[in-house]
Amino acid sequence: MVAITMIGTWTYAQNSKTDSLETALQRSLDDSVKMKLLVELSVAYENIDFAKSLKYAEEAVVLAERLKEPWALNLAYRNMGITQILLGDYSTALRYSTQYLQNSISINDSVQMATAYNMIGDHYFDLGEYDEAYFYFTQSYRIANAQPDSTRMAIALHNVGRVFKVLGQYERANSHLELSRKMSAAAGDQLGEPYSLDELGDVLFRQGKYDSSLIYFNQSLVSLRTIQDQILEPRTMSRIANVYMRKGDFALAFNYYDSALISYIKTNNKLGTAEVELGRGQIYAQQNKFEDAKIAFEKSLAIAQGLNARTLEIRCYNNLSRLWESMGDFKKSLEYYKSFKLLEDSLFSQEMNEKMFRDQMRFETESKDTRIAQLSRLEEVQKSEIKRQEFILNIFVIVGALAGVLLVTIYRSGQRRKRINKLLLQHQEETEKRSEELEKLNQVKDKFFSIISHDLRSPINALAGLLDLMDRGALSPEDMNKNIQELKARFNHTRTLLNNLLDWTLLQMDKLSLQPAKIDMAKVGAENIQMLGSVQNKKITFSNDIPESTFAFADSNTINLVIRNLVTNAIKFTNEGGHIQLFAEDRGKFWSISVKDDGIGMKPEVLKMLFDKTSPYSTRGTANEKGTGLGLILCKEFVEKNGGEISVVSIEGKGSTFTFTVPKA
């Protein structure tokens, strides 16, 4: 959806302006003038005629590339991205906005960079990739904060609030949205108020507070009509329709859906049209008009698939599954339910949650530093004020011989102010300390609530769905076995994530207790090969060439985790039918243990980022496996805590060898 996002300042062009620009374009013979007019026309038509805006932007790109004018090329790509957003085609918009960002970076334009990061974040948000959206929104905030640009800071905070909203973290969503609302008002941004009211209303709607949400939606609608914004208005009307549908007032819900649909069709907003069709289908389903509901759901699903709007696609699959269940066709219901769960799990994966957590912690830590810096500046101002008051007081003391009584009064007043200021400084320091302690506690709480809740929900929901289908006898023995295997795999992934998170948390809190003992490294290698080799399906062969006499003196649990993570990493980046070898070498007081694969290898620039815990590196494996980079960071931490070192040698296209040292027994 198009939100407060990216655009910084919207242009409300009058028809007379577009007419005069088009007339000037027809008369102009100079290419430079034509290029400028094309850019202006593209901006002028942004909120009037999307097709014309896109047409003029495309023509501007051709001229700008020929004339080598980076500023015009940049604005043209920006306008093309905005137009595709308004049309609901987020995949195409993402391509143009990425080009816009690259050009902004090349000309070192911080304002355009902040806008571009916001636009890309908004595309990922509407595509359902919330971890990527959060990253780009926070990047935009960092750039805007460095200027400082309060309007773009408010826009970025607004969008971060939207991410927390869809993830169910409503308190965090409200705090970001309210802060953004205040900053927009202070900056004189008229659009900030209705956009904030619309999102705050949606938070209340998701919490089931329908009457309160209506108040916010109606206030947003009034504000939008006051400033004549036609972009957000149909979405707000669609959300009002959702409220009335939940309240059971279907007639009023249909009225708002129809009004929204007229606006969406007028602007050719396909995604908005699909949202309305989904809502109408839900009403038909509640009225037992199953055929009408099916037509509406299928129409919405077709549009969502065409636009790659995966969050909308998930909702369509879920509603179609329930519809076919109501119609008694359990086989089709199960098919749609599987599609629903498969797509939902791919969006709300454990890798996404881990990345979200890391970005969230980094962003909140940086925000904390900003607040501390602001408090420090305030403290300096207060100290300066105290010194100034003392100086004035001393002057009055010197001159006070002429007015003794007045001198005593002023002196006492100054002393009183001084004591009050000192008390305020003490109170401020105590408040800052308490704030830091509370923030640390909130970080731990947020980590477990935001990551564990999402990752536990997937296998539990899948189990609940399976049990429900079993109870109704809707599963054949073959389907039963297949679903049990899928469920088992999900629980194994969740268990691995929990173990890694626990180990990482213990490291961060310095609670990890190492118990060095004699370890048979050949046995540890064999056990991990047996365990991991049995669950991989790439037909990879393994060889354990660690001699039986290889005994180390270290903590067995952490060393076992190091080997397990290195072998898992080798499997991830080895092609089908490849080979992985474990071997050891004598290095005096240490053993060096190596895990070698003949996989795809890495570029030299990637090697430098592998063990950077401030910015973990991760990429997909040869079978499209996702990763987080947390495993290699744990390996480095654990090896060093056991007195060893870890390194890697890799040749792109030939494979990698990870080697760590461990003390001999």
N, C-alpha and C positions, 0 to 999 in steps of 0.2 A: 504494500500500500504506500501511496505517497504521503509522507508525513512532513513534519517541520523541516526535515533533513537538510538537504544539501545546498539549497539555492541561495542562501544568504540574503539576497534582496530580490523580490519578485517584481517583474515589470508589468504594470497594468496599462496596456496600450489601447488607445482609442482607435476606432475604425478610421478616423480622419488621419491619424498618424501613419497607419499602414498604407493608406491610399497615397499619401504624399511620398512615402518611401518607395513604393512601387513605381510611381510616376518618375521619380528621380532615377531609379534603376533603369527604366526603359530609355531614358534620355542620355545616360552616362556612356561614354566611350572609353574612359580610362579604367583599366583593370583594377588598380588600387582602390579607386572610388567604388567600383562595383563590389569588390570584396568587403569593404566596410559596410555598404548598404545591405549586402546579403546577410552579414552577421546581425545587423540591427533588425532586419526583417524577421530573422529566425527567433530573436528574443521577443519581438513584438507579438508574434503569433503563438507564443508558448501557451497562453491560456485562452486562445480564441480558436485556432485551427491547427491541430496537432500535425496534420498531413503537410500543410504549407510550411510550418515551422521546420519539419524534418527535411523537406525539399530544399528550402533556402540554406539550411545548415550544410547539406551534402554539396550544394553548389559552392558554398564558401570554402569547404575543405579542398575542392579541386583547385580553386584559384589560389588559396593560401599556400598549398604545396608547390604550385608552379612559381609563385612570387617569393617563396621562402620567407613567409611572415609567420613566425611561431605564435605570436599573440593571437592572431586571427584564427589560426589552426586550433589553438587551444580552446578558444571560446566556441568555435564551431563544434568540436567534439563534445564539449560540455552540453551544448544545446541539444545535440543528437541524443546524448544519454538521458537528459531530462525528458525529452519528447517520448522516448521509448518507455520510460517509467510511467508517464501519464497514459500511454497506450496499454500498459500492463505487460509488456514484453521485457522481463527482467534479464533474461539471458543475453539478449542483444544489447540492452542498456549497459550491462556489465562490461561488454567488450568495448563500447565507446568510452565509458567512464574510466576504464583502465588506461586507455590511450590518453585520455585527458590528464590522468594522474602522472603518467610518464612524461608528458610534455611539460606539465607544471614543475616537475622535479628538474627537468633539463634546463628550464629558464629560471629556476630557483625562486619561484613565486609562492611565498608561504601562504598567502590568502587563498590562492587557487588550490594549493596542495591540501589545505584544511577542508575546503569544499569538496574536492575530489575524493578524499578519504571518507567523508560523510556519505557521498553518493554511492560509493562502492559498498560501504557498510549497509546502506539501505537496500541495495540489490540483494546482498547475501541474506539480509533479514527476511525479505519477501520470498526468497528461494528456500527458506527454512534452515540455512546454515548459520545458526546463532553464534557459534564460537567464532567464525570468521567475521560476522557482523560486529560482535563485541570488540574484536581486535581493531577493526578499521575505525569504529566510532571513538575508541580511546586514543588511537593515533591522531585523529582529527582534534580531539580535545588537547592533546599535548602540544600540537603545533599552534593551535589558537591561543593556548595559555602562554606560550612563549612570546606572543606578539606585544601585549595581550589583546585579544579580540573577543570581547564579552558576548557579542551576538553569536559567533560561531561556537564559543564555549557552551552557551546555553543550548544551542542546537544539538551539540554532541551529547551533553548530559541528558537531554530529552530522549535521544535515541538509545542511550544506555538504559534509561528507565524502561523503554519499550522492550528491550531484551529481557530484563528482569521480570517484566510483566508476563511474557509468554512462557517463561520458565517457572512461573508460580511463586516468585519471590516478591510478594506484593508490598511489603513494608519498604524494601529497598527501591522498588519501582516508584512508590509514592514519594519517597524522599528525593530521588533524582528529578522526578517530574515537577515537584513543588519548587525545588531549587532553580530548575530551568525556567519555570514560570516567573519567578521573582527577578531573575537575571534579565529575561526578555523585557519585562516591564521597565526595569531600570535603564535598559539600553534603548528603549523606545521602539521595540520591535512589535508591531501590531499583530503579526501572525502568531506570535508566541502564545497569547492568551487563548484563542480558540483551539489551537492544536493541543495545548496542555489540558484544557478542559475536556477535550474529546478523549484523550488517553486516560485521564483520571477517571472519567466516566466508565471507560472500558475495564479498568481495574476493579471498580465497584461492581460492575456487571459480572465479572468472572468470580467475584466473591459471593454472588447471589443477592446483592443489595440493589434490587431492581429499581425501587422508587428513588433512592439516592442517585443511582446512575442516570436516571431520566433527567434529574435536575441539572447535572453537569452537561449532558448531551444537548439539552434545550438551550442552556446558556451558550454553549459553543455554536449552536446553529444561529442564534440571534447575532452573535459577534461576527460570524462568517458573512451573514447577509448585510451587516453594517459596512464591512470593508469590501463587500462584493467579491468574495473569493469563491470561485465555482469549482475548485479542485477538491477540497475536503468536504464540501457540503453533501454530495451524494453518499459518501462513506458514513458521515454522521447520521444521515437519514436511514441508511441501512442498519446501523447499530441500534437506532431507536426502534426500528422494526423488530430486531432481535429481542429487545426487551419486552415489547408487547406480545411477541410470540410466546415467550416464557411465562408471561402473566395470563396467557390464554385468550387475549383479545385479538383473534385472528383477523377480523375485519380491519382494524386499525393497522395491524402489522402489514397486511396486503397493501394498504394505501401508501404507507411509507416505502415499501419495497418498489411499488409501481413508480413513485416519484424518483427514487434513486435510479431505477432502470432507465427512465427517460433520459436522465442526465448522462448515464454511462453510454447509452447507445449514441447519443448526440456527439460525444467526444470519442467514440470508438474505443472505449476502455473495456477490453475483453475480460480482464481479471475482475473488475467491478461487476460486470454482467454475470460472471460465473458465481460470485458471492451471493448475488440476489437470487439466482436460480437455486442455489443450495438452500437458502432460507425458505423460499417458496416450497421447495420439495419437502422440507421438514414440517411445514404447516399441513401440506397434503397428507403426509404420513400420519400425523396426529388426527386428521379427519377421516382416516381409513380410505382415502382416495389413492390406493396403492399404485394404479397405473399412471396417474398424473405425477405422483411422487417419483416414480421410476424414471419417467421422461425428464423431469427437472434435474434429478441427480445425475443421470447419464450425460445430459447437456453440460452441466457444471464440470463433471469429470473430464469430458473431452477437451474443454477449454483449458482446464488446469494442466492436463498432460501436454497440450500443445505449447503452453507457456512455460512448462517445467516448474509450475508453482506447486511445490511438493507439500507444503503445509495444507493447502486447500485440497490437494489430491488425497491426503490422509483422511481428512474429514469426509470427503465423498465416499471413499472406500468403507469407512466406518458406518455411514448412514445407509449405504447400499446393503451392507451385511445385515444390519438390523431390519431393513425393509424386507429382504428375502426371508429372513427368519419369521417375520410377522405374516408373510404370505405362505409359509409352510414349506418353502424350498430350502432345506437345510444344507444341501450340497452347494448351491450357489452362495448361500450365506457364508459357508466355511471358506469358499474360494476368495470372496471379497475380504473376509476377516484376515486371511493369511496375507493378502496384499497390503491390508491396513497395517498389520503388525510388522511385516518386513520393512515397509517404508518408514514407519515410526521408529523402529529400532535403528535404522540406518541414520536417521537424523539425530536422535537422542542417544548416541552411542557413548560408550565409556571414554573413548578418545576425545570426543567433543567436550565432555564434561571436565576431563583433565586439563585440556587446553583452556577452557573457560576459567577453571580455577586458577591456573598459573597467571593468565592475563589479568584476572580480577585481583589477585594478590599484588601483582606488580603495579597495577593502576591505583589501587587503594593505598599502597605504600607510598607511591609518588604523590598522591593527593595529600597524604598525611604530612609528607615533607613540606608541601606547599603551605599547609595550614600552620605548621610549626614555624616556617619562615615568616609568615604573616604575623604570628604571635610575637616572634622575636623583634620584628620591626615595630610593633605596637609597644613592646617593652622598652625599646630604645627611645621612642617618642616620649613615653611616660618618664623615663629617667631624665631625658633632656628637659622636660617640663619641670621636674623637681629641681633640677639645677638652676633653671631660670627663675623659679620662685624663690629659691634660696638667695640668688643674687639680688633680686628685688628686695628681699627681706633685709639683706645686709645694708643695702643703700638706705632703707628706711631707718635702720638702727643708727647709721652714721648721722643722718639728718634728724633723727628723732629727738636730739637734745632740744630742738625748737618746739616739739610737740610731744611731750612725754606720754601723756595719756593716750594720744592717738597711736604712738609708737607701740605701746604695750598691747593695744587692741589688735593692731595689724600683725604684730609678732605672734601673738597667741593664735590669731587666725591662720597665719602661715604655718605654724607648728601643727595645728590641727589638720590642715590640708596635707602636710607632709606625712603625718601618721596615717591618714586615710589612704594616701597613695601607696605607702609601704604595705599597708594591709591589703590593698587591692593587688599589688604585685605578688605578695605571698599567696593570696587566694588564686591568682592566675596560675602561679607555678603549681600549686596543688591540683588545680583543675586540669592542667596540662598532663601532669603525671597520671591522674585518674583516667583521663581520656586515652592515654597510651595503653594503660593496663586493660581498659575495656575494649580497645580496638584489637589487642592481641587475643583476648578471649573471643571476640566476635569473629576474628579470622579463623580460629579453630572451629567454632560453631558453624560458620558459613561453609567451611570446607566440607565438613561431614554432611551438612544438610543439603548442599547443592550438588555434591558428587554422589555420595552414597545413596541418597533418596532416589535420584534418577536411575542409577545403575541397578539398584535393588528392585525398582518398580518394574523394569522390563521382564526379568524372569518370573517375578511374582504374578504380574498380569498375564503372562503367557501360561503359567501354571493354572491360574484361575480360569482362563478361557478353556484350557484343555479339560479341566475337571468339569466345567459346565457342559462341554460337548459330550464328555463321557457319561454324565448323568442323564443326558437326553438320548444317549445311544446313537449319536450322529457320526461316530467314527468307526471305520472298519479296522480290523486288526492291522492291516498294512499301514493305514494312516496313523494309527495309534503308535506303532513302532517308530515311524518317521518323526512324528511330533515329539516323542520322548527323546530321541537322539538330538533334535534341535534344542530342546529344553535343557538337556544335559550340557550341551556345548555352551549355552548362555550362562548357566550356573558356573561352569569352569572358568569362563572369561571374567565373570564378576568376582569369583574367589581370587583369581590372580591379581585383579585390580586392587582389591581390599588388602591383600598381603603387601603389595608394593607401596600403597598409600600408608599403611601402618609403619613399614620400615622407614619410609621417607619422613613421616611425622616424628618418629623416635629420633632420627638424625637431627631434625630441626630443633627439637626440644632438648637435645643432649641427654636423652634418656636411654640410649642404646648401650647395653652392657655386654662387652665382649668377654668371652671365656676361652682363652687360648688352650689348645690341647693338641695331641698328636693326631694328624689326619692322613688317611690313606688316599692320596690324590687319584691314583688309578681307579680305586673303587668309586670315588665321587664322580669321576668322569663316566664310568660305565653306567652308574645309576641314572645319571641325567640323560645319557644317550638312549637308554632303554625307555625312560619315561617320555621324553620328547619325540623320539623316533616313532613311537607307537601312535601318536596323535597327529603327526603331519601326514599330508596326503600328496606330497610332491614326488614320492618315490626316491627320496634322497638316501644315499648310502652313507654310513658312518664308519670311522675307524678310530679306535682308542689305542694310541701308541704311547701312552704314558706308562713307563716301566712300573712293575709291581713294587719296586723298592723305593718309590717316590713318596717319602713321608714329610709332611710340613707341620710346622707348629703355628697354629692360628685358630681363630674362632670358626668352628665347623659350619654353623648356620649361615654366616655371611659369605664364606668362601663358596659354599654350595650354591647360594643365590647368584654369586658372580658367574660361576660356570653355567648355571641354568640360563641366565640372561644372555650370556655371550653365544651359547648354542642356539637359543631362540632367535637371536638377531641374525645368526648365520643362516638359519632355515629361512627366515623372512626374505633375505636377499640372494638366495641360491635358486637357480632355475630348476625346473623339474628334471629329475634324473641326475642331479649334481652330486657332489661328494663333500663331506665335512670331516676334517681330521683333527684329533686332539693329540698333542705331543708335549713333551717336557724336555728341558735342557738344564744342565748343572751350571750354576753361576756362583760358585764359591759358597757363601753362606746362605744363598737363596736358590730356590727352584724357579725357573721361568716356565709358566704354563701357557700354551698357545692353543687358540681355536682358529683353524684355517678353513676357508671355503673357496670354491671356484666359481663364485657367483658374479654379480654385475660390477662389483668394486665401487670406488668412489673417486670424485674429482679432488685434487689437492685442497681447493678452497673449502670443501665440505669437511675434511679431516680436522680443520682448525676449530670447527664449531661443535664437534661431537660431544665433548665433555664440559661444555660451558653451561653451568647450572643457572646462570642468569638469563639465558636465552636458548633453551633446549632445542636441538635440531631434530626434525623427524620428516620422513618421506615414505611413500608407499612402497611395499615389497613387490617381488616379481609376480605374486598372485593377487595384487591389489590390496595386500594387507595394510591396515593402518597402524600407526605407532604414535608414541608421545615423546620419545626421547628420555623418559624418566628412567628406563632400565639401565642405560649406559652411565647416566649420572650416578645411580646407586652403585654400579660396579666400581666407579672411580672412588667414591666415598668409602666403600667397604674395603677396597684393596689398600688404600692409604691408611685407614684405621688399623689394619693388620700389619702395617709396617712395610708395605710394598708399593710398587708403581705399576701403572698401566699405560700401554701405548698401542698404536695401530699402524700397520703398513698396508696400503691398498693401491692397486693398479686398476684403473677403470677398464671394465670389460674382462678382467682376469680374476678378480676376487680380492678378498681381504684377509688379513691375519691380525687378530687381537691377542696381545701378549701381556700377562701380568706376572709380577714376582711375589713370592711368598717365602717367609723364613723357613729354613730347614729345621726338622725336628732333632 
